């Protein structure tokens, strides 16, 4: 079974087994967004536990 290459580029596994992700809404139309909002969107977030199993299946992670 092949891993999903698009998911491999978007998600990263942390040392404790959680999934890191990027925030959305940081690619364009940035002039109307505040500096604080853009700065916080730069930081990575974690995938919600309800979605972890589906994404780990795409990444072929046990």
C-alpha positions in Angstrom: 0.0 0.0 0.0 1.3 3.4 -0.9 1.4 6.4 1.5 -0.3 9.6 0.4 2.4 11.9 -0.8 0.3 15.0 -0.5 -0.3 14.2 3.2 3.4 13.4 3.7 4.2 17.0 2.6 1.5 18.6 4.9 1.9 16.7 8.1 4.9 15.7 10.3 5.0 13.3 13.2 6.4 14.6 16.5 8.5 12.6 18.9 5.5 11.8 21.1 3.5 10.5 18.1 1.3 13.5 17.6 0.8 15.2 14.2 2.0 18.7 13.4 0.3 20.8 10.8 0.4 24.3 9.3 -2.3 26.8 9.8 -4.6 27.8 6.9 -5.3 31.4 5.7 -1.7 32.5 5.4 -1.2 32.4 1.6 -2.9 35.5 0.2 -5.1 38.5 1.1 -2.7 39.4 3.9 -3.2 43.2 3.9 -6.4 43.1 5.8 -5.1 40.7 8.5 -3.4 42.1 11.5 0.3 41.5 12.2 -0.6 39.5 15.3 -3.0 37.2 13.4 -0.4 36.6 10.6 2.3 35.9 13.2 0.2 33.4 15.0 -0.7 31.7 11.7 3.0 31.2 11.0 3.4 28.9 14.0 2.6 25.2 13.6 -0.4 23.6 15.2 -1.4 20.0 16.1 -4.0 17.9 14.4 -7.2 17.3 16.4 -7.3 13.9 18.0 -10.6 13.1 16.1 -8.7 13.4 12.8 -5.4 11.7 13.9 -6.4 8.2 12.9 -7.4 9.1 9.4 -4.2 11.0 8.7 -2.0 8.4 10.2 -3.6 5.9 7.8 -2.6 8.2 4.9 0.9 8.3 6.2 1.1 4.6 7.0 2.0 5.2 10.6 1.0 2.7 13.2 
